Amino acid sequence: MCCPWVKLYLYSLERGITHITIQHGPDMYQRCQAPAIAAELGPSFPGMERISGERESPAIRDRCNRLIPLQVAVRPEISELTEKYEMHVIPNTHWDREWLYDFQETRMQLVKFLDRLLEMLDQYPEYTFLLDSQVAPLDDYLEVRPEREGEIVERVKEGRITAGPWYTCPEEFNVNGESLVRNLLFGHRAARRYGRVMKIGYSPFSYGKNSQIAQIYGGFGIDTILFYHGVTLDEAPSEFILEGADGTQLLASRMGSNARYNFFFDVYRPAVYGKEILERDYSWKRGDLPFHFCGADRHRQHYFLLDPQKGLDDERLRSGLENLKEKEVEACSTNVLAYMMGHDSYEPDWREVEIVKRAKKLVEPDEIFFSTLEDYVRSLKSAVRDLPVLKGERRTPRMIGRAAFLYHEVTSSRTRIKQASARAENSLQRWAEPFCSVSFLLGEEYPSNLLGAAWRYLFRSHPHDTIAGTGVDQIERDVSYRLDQVRNISAGLTRRALQSIQLSIDNSDLAEDEVAVTVFNPSPFPRTEVVTCYLDLPDECGYEYLSMVDAETREEVDSQVFSRTSDHPVIRNMNDATLEMPSEEVGLHFLARDVPGLGYRTFVVRHDDEQTMPSPSMVTGPRRMENEHMEVSVESDGTLTITHKDSGKTYRGLNFFSDDGEAGHAWRHVPPAFDRVVTSQGSPAKISLVEDGPLVSSFRITVNMEIPVQLDEARSEEIQRLDGNGDRAGRSEMTDTMRISSLVTLRRGARMLEVETDFDNRCRDHRLRVGFPSGVDTGTCHAESPFDVVEREIERGPEGPWIGPWKTCSPQQRFVDVSNQDGGLAILNEGIREYMVSEDQDRVIYLTLLRAYEVALTTVAWRWERHPEMGLSQCPGEHSFRYAIMPHSGDWEEASVVRQAEVLNLPMMAAEAAPHEGRLPKAWGLIEIEGVSLSALKRAEEGEDLCLRVYNPGSEDVEARMRFGFPVESCSRTDMEERNASDLEGHGDSLEVELESKRIGTFLVSLEDMKG
């Protein structure tokens, strides 16, 4: 056999081609110099599907390496492949709940699809179907077709429809770890209601895999994962071992050459439609009856074929089968091949059955048959040998255009929904569920149904194209509504839970004209910090001067009054007419000390003879303030200089703003060729002192930036530009003023400087970031990821995968940290999912606040469908972002950065109440945890135990110590599905357990409650 690379080398020399782009499937490319092919890669490299060439000319160089299909086949002969193969044809669909269309339109398509699928299953007993590893489509379908539930249950039970293990298919880097676990848990329970759950980690969604996905799947008894984003042919064959951060190992597969649609594109489409994978032009003369609204308000909508014409070409079927086998043999390490028959939103076709029937003779002596993913995996497990191991998060990009690409910059697409999702997660996971658990122990009903409704709204906000923000504008509106429902339900349940706790607190010793203030702490550790509240002091109680005291010790606590005004708050009695109470509203900061973990501490507003305020103020100069941990100066251009007292290090130029052009799309930032970067550095800022006190001091900093109003495409070719292959675009000469206002707040005892930044965006096609020069001498940074803190290289390097003329960004959860042994800088955030650290010596940490772009959809592969009429992707209007600057000694672990990120994201909550008798003390907490972080506290799925989930993101094993507010009756360690438990020994009110580095632990605990 002639070496494929020799054939390619000769072909390139004949035609004067100097560079080639090789396509290994629709999503995998390699670009290399033709003369170096044979010498560098040799004959063992896998065969190619398509090859494109570039001649050395200005025109071709300008096009860069945009794929130009040539009819060149360089493949080994099929007759040389002699081993007998199992070809598992697995019908499937990748069902985006919403993407090209809003949910309601997509569901109408879903109804037709599932109607057709049920007919196919009735007609063809051998036919099976993989429902994209999720259960939500069945729920969505049965809301429209409730009469068909019995048929669905029957087909799921017999394994002909495989559903789950997920409820919806989430984008892993845009949601937190608990959301991933609960999505799987909900998916398992939902699938079992229909009959059975598929125990395979089929993950064709998510742009990369986080470092803990192996452990998460393992927590549900799943030992296999199938995915393709974030892993390349250079790293492993189709089969390999994925090892998570904690050492959990899964059998992994990329499902061959073209992942989830290899059989569809290589066999079905050529045989039925006569088209290869890249052939996407439609002929009006086909006779399919295309239908389309053409009025002014709908002319951009898609055509639909009302009578699509299909055939079945035996010769194309034969050649397609030969070509597919050759590619799969090259890509796979065993004789067990996954032939994935499906595509995005694919509707089943009876011709699939006929194709497999005819293929049985064509592939002899190999065997081809309809199969399920479960049967394929069983066969694969028996065939694999000596697989390579890939460790940690999988974020290896591939080259598209001039730069490495992983679709990963969806983290900055439609940042409003990322923020709303983070706040919804916090409100549900860290307020509603834990405090409903406390009130349950006090005798209240546990609101399982309402919590379940909130979770469903959250899961339906997390499908990967939904939370990624890659679809049409209507999705953003729908997601905003769903996330509002999560927060509304959570807020209502939290209020009721805290009311039940307040009702049980004994404040009977307070005078009738005194006011109690209860501070609730959502964290599983005691907190001491300045709390801000607005108190309604009844006129009848006669508060002229006031002070705050600890209700338990009656010791005065430091307080700072910052406002007083008359008010008439509304008083509700559900058995009486609505009332109001003449009052004075008093704005107050006070130092709440030692508030117990997941509990409360009571304070009393005491009548005083005079208004006193502790001194001195934290403001130490015209634009300076300091507390125990840092000195802060506001410079004339609005940037901040912070000196960290413990390490002695000074950080300058913090909190500057940088705005550059955006020529890309939802998945990718592409800078225009003629970019114009606008920064706030060096420009005068307006600086005003907002608060000058001993507990809280703050400055407002306002900068004005002249931002180009939009992209100037010039003569750019849109496909080339959107592919990142070069363009002639620039930024418009016309500008608009963007006023950016930052409220910078320092609290007594705080280890972070809080920043709240607001602006009104009126410009298009741009990216706004906030920067923090760290100057730290280090080659790596650390960022929080689901259940982990991952280390990433800062500099790309010649051997690294992130090749390209510009540096791309990376995902984060609540913080990114740049530090060395001498200390460093952490930037904490609330719901800002994207960061970058610059490669220069300044090591600037950037957070992306918004990325405004025109909607461009990859509706037709290798093409772009532009929608300039959709404006929400341009992020218009008011925006507000919360983040914090935290200088520290040591590294992120020594500085307890994870704990500080929790403090920023979960501020304590104060409530005002009148005197009342009760059975709980004035300060109490349900749980205090040392050594690990809390992910969840809820009632168990079955029974009345509490379910507690903690994790250790650190590099060392720890002894996790958990002390409860009630005696422990029994406890056990369980899996994430809460089905397999092993007993543990508790000690009175405590539980101690070793939790290894990077491990997640789930526990069931029975406590003596106070219901009686």
Summary of the structure (lengths in Angstrom):
residues: 1012
radius of gyration: 30.5
end to end distance: 83.3
largest distance: 100.2
contacts: 3564
relative contact order: 0.10
helix: 25%
strand: 34%
